[in-house]
Amino acid sequence: MRTAIVLFTRDLRVHDNPALAAACSSAERVVPLFVLDPHLHALSPNRARFLHESLADLGKALRRLGGDLVIREGDPVAETIKIAREVEAEGIAVAQDVSNYARRRERRLAEECEHHRMSLRLFPGTTVVSPGEVSPGGGGGHYRVFSPYYRAWESAKWRDEAPAPTRIALPEQIMVGRLPELPAGESPHALVGGETEGKRRLRTWLRHIGPYDDLHDDLAADGTSRLSAYLRFGCLSPLTVANVARAEDGAGPAAFVRQLGWRDFYYQVTYAFPKMSTEAYRTAGDGDWRPDPDALQHWKDGLTGVPVVDAGMRQLQAEGYMHNRARLITAAFLTKHLGLDWRDGVKWFFRWLNDGDVANNSGNWQWVAGTGNDTKPYRRFNPIRQAERFDPDGVYVRRYVPELKAISGKAVHQPWRLPDTVRASLDYPAPLESHRDEAVWLRP
């Protein structure tokens, strides 16, 4: 093959990038291409900034190999076909993905490639084990419960990591294009994007992975990897991360690999049910939601009057990230205690999260709301008990809710139970009224 296009999507790296490796090994000239879709770019200023930083870093890596990152803006399919015709490309390579948006893009690319007599190849790379590669009984379909999926996932033969190319040759006289000005983002303490930073953080994480099994739910310790955004944008290969963690001994690395299995689990669910963000996976638990714009806004602003919930919501806005245990607590508070629709939570998290993607964000929201893959859909998370268990000294709460810094120990989790003289001195709201009978913990 003389010329090939590699359409980057959520695989913004040169290491273990099967689409890039295959194109470089089979074509004389390769066009590494990214098309900025203005619609997606506008959904989240935080992700737009992280994406921009990741693309800038990818461009530097490609230039070191003799190539460059070609940037276009507009409809990804139309712009890809336009470039392909300009350089007389014979084939297009792209990483397989699972969302509705990605599946439509793949179908449209396939139609256009057939029309213009070009080949289209889809490659793995967004997961450790590709969706559909393991299935219940080997007879197709997808796993609806995590435990049997994880057993199959662990025993599956993982693909070999793809080598990084040693050299990339661009077609002559192609206009590379420029990234637009760096978006401002909304979270002042958000992580920096890019493969370089992701690899640095992975090396650091491997030095601290040992106690992960004990600390991953500890809100104050924040003993998690913070690699989720780098996996979401493909700055890090999930296979590489799983391989290096698997090579470590102990309960901590094993527990971390299990979390990567959870990530793949939701990808194979979303591949089978791509409307995960808008439609209930399990309709029996859906529909009993009430409208309450004021309560929803208080939840968004971190002003529910329940400190651990407010701490999580404020961390979200400050960092474009929220600790996973806090995600469960805040999601359960919105759905199980306020009785508000999980879709509103999905949208708000999507706006702020650097690591927000359809499979994991929406899958976890549905799990908590009782409409997803939880085998106990009526499960409740008592936020006070959760806070006292995973933030026993109130360190996490006081870190993000400065109004409560003067309260020590477990008392910080229930400020409304303090003496009137102390409570009156706090610039902090009373708890929102619950709309579920089980929420007796909110009664003074």
Disulfide bonds with the S-S distance in Angstrom:
none
